[in-house]
Amino acid sequence: MLQSHGPEALHSAGTVVIPPFVAPPIPEEVPAAMAAALASAAPGTRLVSICTGAFALAAAGLLNGRPATTHWVVADLFRDCFPQVALDPDVLFIDDGDVVTSAGGRPSR
């Protein structure tokens, strides 16, 4: 049975998967409510972003000082928006323990 949950589910989730942004084009500013919800995830929650979903993790401050990847097409934009993230757009994924980022997908930009 499919169940819907709101942002409060992030407090007890074991894994949170952030899908890529597909439309409208990748936001240069992630909505504040989305960033705040992700930042509220319980310590130790495994966070996984797919492609441009890394923008949301970075906006929440969850990638600061950490290695990450995203789609190579938007690498320059990502670097401009989040210089505190150690971006490597030349790999398919980066597993940094409780945070995993992946390239792949197809950005809309």
Secondary structure, DSSP 8 states (H G I E B T S, - for coil): ------GGGGGT-SEEEE----SS---SS--HHHHHHHHTS-TT-EEEEEGGGHHHHHHTTTTTTSEE---GGGHHHHHHH-TTSEE-TTSSEEE-SSEEEE--S----
